[in-house]
Amino acid sequence: MRLVLSALVLCLSLACGTTPQGSPPAANQLTTTVQQLHEGQVVDGVPCLRDDLPANHFHVHLEVLLDGKAVTVPAGVGVGRPWGQDPYGFITTGSCFAWIHTHDTTGVVHVFTQVGKSYSLGQMFKVWGQPLGLSGALG
């Protein structure tokens, strides 16, 4: 049996969330820092492991917009420190890799999964360590 996975573009528009004064949050109010993880940690059902990654590996693209302008999805979401990077900033090694993680700032999210298992955008944000709700995301 051959499993075919297609690319999926997830777009989250933050423009719908507003501050109490009725204006959108300033870009400098957004928090895109990465949560620190350690080997064996499980965040919202997503493990961070050094070994035993499932064979199913695919990529999705996450694009976060604020007033139509892209917000950078950081490198290292779901990667335990210390990190090893190549000369271009691509994270090549870490103490563990969550089954949802990023290696660079392109918005490409690497997803490892067992057959029949799926993940949500909410789990991606939990692994990232950032809020995601009806009123907005990233603070």
Secondary structure by P-SEA (a helix, b strand, c coil): cbbbbcbbbbbbbccccccccccccccccccbbbbbbccccccccccccccccccccbbbbbbbbccccccccccccccccccccccccccccccccccccccccccbbbbbbcccccccaaaaaaaaccccccccccc
